[in-house]
Amino acid sequence: MNYIDYHSKSGGDENTVTGAIHAINNENSDVVFVHLDDVDGVGHSLGFGSAYNNAITKADEQFGRIVAEVEKRTNEDWLILVVTDHGRGFGGFNHGGQTTQEKTIFVGMNKEGNDEFNSYVSNVPNQDFGGIYGHVAQTAIVPSILTHLNIPIQKEWQLNSTSLVGNVGARKVMMQNTNTVYWSSNASNNVDVYKNNAYVATVPASQGYFTDANNSDGSINYTLLLDGQTGSVAYNNSQIIAGLDWNDFADNRAYFFRSDNSYIRYDKLLDKSDDGYPKEVNNSTWPGLGAYKDLISAAFKWHNHKGYFFLKDGRYLRYDMNNDSVDLGYPANITNGNWPGLEPYKDKIVAAFKRNNSKAYFFLNDGTYIRYSITNDSVDSGYPAAITNGSWPGLGDYATKITAAVDWGVTYCYFFLDDNTYIKYNKSTDSAVSGYPKEVNNSTWPGLKN
């Protein structure tokens, strides 16, 4: 804010236009930012229709008056960018949801623009929402302004997009899979690749991808530097290591634990992570569990107010959901006394869930599973057994890739795999749902990879 010479905020869009003209004519401004709000306000109150169209017409006239003042400065080279911050939902009243029209915006400018502005990239890895991510993004606005002002772009800023004017850097930088960065480029020179601001490689720009052989856990940012422009993608490479359906189906909450020692509270009704997550697993957020956060390997709900956490070293904790704390006397060793038949496999458990009130299932790191009788409180005879497409239709090919499982109500449960994909399993038909595995991302599990 210390760099802002003139600031006006009052009186609606007409006063905003007056302030913008003042900034252009009297303040010798290098950059003028103008926000016209009335179109959005009419949309929220009245939706699409004549009033909305009239508001657009009015905004266009107001914008024209601003442009006219810029054009009077004939000895200067001005870049004019026009952009909205979002599209609108059905009927025009709201926005913020994950729909194509709410995610669709316009970007206009007074210059011809480079390839990033003028050409669509059709083969981006993320083809959601009708391939919208191959178009110009809002994240190109800031680098375009900096480039026009001849301000060198620093890789440490981790700007997501290349500029729409001047040199074209790596375009549409995004993750192709868990360890491969994708971009689009026709340049004949090289791209420098940085990982969390540290240099890792130089590759031909035309190659269009970089595979990280040293794939690490946790939050990662890849930044590509090409011809003075950057493109960046932030990515959380932590795995889902445990899922816990909380207390009761009516509660509509589930908890996911990640390999970066954090957890997510997930709203099953809204189908998204709650705001404010991830949070660290510690003794404030999970009383009694903090000291064992590095050891969590599986979790599941037993009775309505008891959950169990299984640790990599063969111990387990019992968690009281009513008191929101680990019960006294835990962790305890898994033995044939407290878990009859489970002791020989105590340090092999990678996932667990209760399928119904009579059976629980434990999945082991060698591709086998154990069926546990809740009624008899012991492992059923004949187990462990191999996870095959006969015993678990659609899951057999991924038997050794399972990292977590979570029950999701009467019909479904979910299995998470070590490549950050997941499988939706229908308990009623006893088979995986067609079309899985799918990637865990903000379309399939909003916020889970934040």
N, C-alpha and C positions, 0 to 999 in steps of 0.2 A: 504493500500500500504506500510505502514511502516514495515510490517512483511515480505515483499518480499525481499529476499537477492540477487536474480539474475533475470534480466529481459532482454530479447532480442527480438526486433521487427524490422526486416528488411530483405530484400533480398529474400522473397519467402520461399517456403516449405523446400528447401534444407538447407538454413540457419537456419530455425526453428529446423530441425533435428540435425544439428551441435550444436545449442544452448542447446537442450534437453540433448544430450550426455554429453556436458560439465557440465550441472547442475547435472546430475546423478553421474559423476565421480569426479568432482572437487569441488563441492559446498556443499557436505555432506547434500543433500536436504532431507527434510521430505516429501515434496509434490512437484511433478513436473506436471505442466499443459502444454500440447502441443496442438496447434491448427494448423492442416493442412487444407489449404484453396483451393488448386488447383482443387479438384473435384467439389466443388461448383462453382468456376469460369468457368470451362469448361461447366458445366450444363447450366449456365446462357447464355453463348455465343453460344453454339452449340447444347444443348439439349442431349437427349439420343442418343447413337450410339457408334461407334468404339472409337472416341476420349474420350468419357465419360468412357468407359470401360477401356481404357488405363490409364486414370487418376486414376481410382480405383486401378488398378494393381500397379501403381507407388506408390500410398499412402500406399498400403499394404507392399511393399518392404521397404519404409521409416519407417513405424511403426515397421517392423521386426528388423531393425537395432537398434531402441530404446529399444525394448524388450531384444535384445541380450545383451545390456549393463546392463540392470537390472538383468538379469540372472547371470551375473558375480559376483554379490554381494550375495554370497551363504550363508552368515551368517545373512541375513536380510529377513524379511517377507514383501514382497511388494504386494500390491493390485493394479492390473492393470485394469482400466475401459476404455472401448472404446465406444463412443457414438457419434451420429450425432445430430445436433440441430434441424433438420426438415427433412421431406421427400420432394418430388418434385411433381409439378403439371403435367398435361398432356403434354407429349412431353419432359419433363425434364428441361424446360427452367426456370420456375419460382416456387415460393413457397409462403406460407403465407395465402393461402385461406383455407376455411373450407371444405376440402375434405378428404376422408379416406387416400389416398396415401400421401397427404401432411402432414397429422398428424401422419403417421406411421414412426417410427424410429427403430434403433436397439440399444441394450445395450449388450455388451459382457464383460466378465471378466475372470481372470485367476484362480478363485476359484469356488468351487461347488455352493456356494450360499445357501440361506435359502428358505423357502416356498414362500416368496415374489418374489424371482427371478425365481423359478422353477415351480410355479403353477398358473394357470389362475383362476380368480374369475368370474364366468359366470353370477351371479345374482345381479350385481351392479345396483343401481337405474337408472343410466344414460346408456341407451342401444344405444345411437346414434353412428353412424359411425360403424355399425356392431359389437358393443360390444367392441370396442377398449380399453375402459377405464378399462377393467378387466385385462389388461396386465401391465407389468412393465412401470413405468412412469419416465420421466427425473428427476422429483423432488426427486427420490430415490438416485440420485448420491451423493448429499451433505451429507445426513445422513450416507451413506455407508462409505464415506471417514472419517467422524468424528468417526464412530464406530470402524473402523480399527485402527485409531490412538488413541483409548481409550480416546477420548474427550467426557465427559458427555454432553448429549444433554439437553438443557434447554427448558422447555415448553414455555418460553417467546419468543423463536425464532420462534415459530409457524410454524415449518417445516411441509410441507404437507404430506410427505411420510415416512414410516418406512424404515430402512436400508435393503439392499440386502444381508448383511452378519451379522452374530451374531444373537442376539435376534430379534424376529419378534414382532413388535408392532401391533397396530390396522391397518389393511390393507384397502386400498381403501376408505378412509374417504370422505364422500360426503353427501350432503343433500338429504334425501329421500322425504321430503316435506317441507313446510315452517317452521315447528318447530321440525322436527325429523332428527337426525344425524344417518347415517348408517355407519357401518364398517364390516369387515370380520375378524374373529378370531377363532382359535381352542384352545386358551389358557384356562386353568382351573381357573386362578385367576381373579382379577378385573381390570377394567379400571377406571381411574380418569378422570372426565370430567371438563374442564375449559371453561368458557365463557368470552371472552375478558380478558384472563389471570386470572380470578377470579374463584376459585373452586366452583362447583355447585353440583356435585354428584359423587358417586362411584357405579358402576353397574358391574355385571358379564361380563367378556369379551365375553363369548360365546353368550350373549344376542344379540349382533350385532346391537343395536340401542339405542338411548336415545331420549326421547320426552321431550322437554322443556315446562313445564307448564307455565313458565313466559316468554312467547314469547314477545320480545320487538322490537320496531321499529328501523330502521337504520342499520348501518354496524355492523355485528356480526362476531366474529371468535370463532369457537369451536375447542378446542385442546384436544386430547385424549392422556393420558399418560399410557403406558403399557410396563412393563419390560425395562424401560430406554429408550424407543423409543416413538416418538410422531407422530401423524397424525393430520392434521388440515384442516379445510375448512373455507374459508371466504365467507360470504353471506350477501347480502343486503336485509333486510326484509322490506324495505319501500314499500308502496303501490303506484301505479299510481293513482293519485287523479284527474288529469285533462289532457286533450289533446287538443292541439290547432293547427289546420291546418293553415299554415301561408300564408296569403295574396292571393295566387293564385295557382291553380293546377300546373301551369308551373314552380312554384318556387321550387317544390320538397323538401320542408322543412316542418317538423312538430315539435312541441315542446311538451314534456311530463313533467308534474310537479309531484313531488313525496312528500310523507308524511314526508320526512326528510328535507324539505325546500330547496331541490335542483331541478334542471331541466336538461333535456337532449335535445340537438338539434339533430334531426334525419333526415338523408338523405334518402328520400323515393326512389330515383332513385337507389342508391347503397344498399339500405335496410340495413343500419347500423347506429349506432350513430356516430356523428362526433367526431374527436379526441379532447381531452381536456375537455370532459364532464364526469361526471356531474359538474355543477357549482352552486354556491349558488344563490338563488333568492334574490336580493337586489336592491337598487336604482341605482346601476351602471349597472347591467345586465338587469334590467327591470325597467327603471325610473318610479317612482311613485307607484310601486307595492311592494317594499321592506317591507313597514310597515304592509302589509296585508298577508305576505307569510304563516303565520300560519292559515289563515282563508280561503284559496282558497278551493273551493269545486267542481267547474266545470268551463269549459271555452269552447267557440266556436267562430268561425268566422261568422260575420254577412254579411256585404258587403265586397268588395275586400280589403279595407284598414282599416276595423274596426273589432276588436275582443272584446269579453265581458268576464270578469271574474266574477263569482258569489261567494259570500262569505258565510260562515256558519252562519253569524249573520243576514242574510236577506238583505245585501247590495250588490251592484255590481259596477264594474269599467268598463269604456269603454276605450279601448286601441287603439291608432292610430298607425297602422303598418307602415305608411309612415314616421311619425315623431319618431317612436319607443319610445313612452312614453304614460302614462296615460293622458287622456284629462282633462282639467281643470274642476273643479266642481265635481270630483268623489273622493271617492265613494259616491253613492247616495242610498237612501233606495228604495227597490223594492216596488212600490205602484201600485194601479190600474190606476193611472194616467200615469205612464211611461211604465208599463207592464200590460195592461188591462187584468184582470182575474188571474194574477199570484200572487198577494199579499198574499192571504191566505196560499200559499205554499212556501213563500220566503226563509224560513230557513230549507226546506226539500230537496232542490235540491242537487243531488250527481253527476249528469252527464248531459251533453247537447251536441247536435250537430245539424247542419243544414243539413237536408237530401237532399234538393233541394232549388231552389231559392224562393220557395213559403211556405215551411214548416220548422219549427224548432221543436225539441223534447227535453223536459225536463224530466229527470228520477228522481223520488223521493225516499226517504229512506224507504218508507213503501211498496215498490213493485208496485207502480202505475206510470203512466207517463202522461205527458201533451203534446198535440199537439198545437203548436202555429202558427197562420197564419201570415206569414211575409207580405203578401199582405194587410190583414185587420189590422195588428198590434194589435192582440188580441188573447187570448186563444179561440180555437174552442169550440163550444158547445158540451157537453157530456163528458168533461174532468175535472178532472183526470179519467183515466180508468186503470183497472188492467193490469199488464204485464203478459200475459198468452201465452201459445203455440198457441193460436188462433190469438191473436193480434200481437205477435212477435214470429213466429215459431222457436223453438230451444232455446229461451231465457227465457221462462216462468219459468223453474225450478231454475233460478238464479236471479229472480226478485229483491230479497232483498240483493243480493251480489254485485251489480254493484257499482263500485267506479269511473269510468271514461268512456268516450266515445270520439271517434275521427273519423271524416270523412276522407276518404282515396281516394277520387276521384270519378269517375263516378259510379263504380260498388260496392265498398266495404266500410264498416265502421267497426270499432273494438270496442268491449266492454271489459273493464278490470274489474276483480272481486277481492273481498277482500282476496282471498287465493292465489294471485299472479298468476292467470291463466287468459286467455283471450278467447274471442269468436270472430271469423271472421264472419261478417254478410253480405250477398249478398243483396244489395238493389234492384237489378233487379228482383230476384226471391222472394224477401221479406221473406227470411228465413236464419237461421244460416247455415254455411257451415258444412258439415258432418265431424265428427272427433274432434269437439271442445266441451268443453274447452281444451286448451293446456296450459302447463306451460310457463310462461314468463322466458326465459333463453337466453343464448348467442347463441343458435342455432335458436330460433324462433325470437328473437328481439336482435340482436347483440349489446351489450353495454348498453342496457336499464337498466340493474340491476347493473351496475358498481358501 
